[in-house]
Amino acid sequence: MKKSDLPIKICPICKRPFTWRKKWERNWNNVKYCSERCRRNKKNEESN
């Protein structure tokens, strides 16, 4: 599979697109954030 064919989501914190990763294979539907840093900063987004 080509990288361009992988699913893409937009991170609600940084607003950047991120693509599917092998480590998220079983949990892709629940992945919301592109990185651990964005996940930790989710409280900042909730207050906006």
Secondary structure, 3 states (H helix, E strand, C coil): CCHHHCCEEECCCCCCEEECCHHHCCCHHHCCCCCHHHHHCHHHHHHC
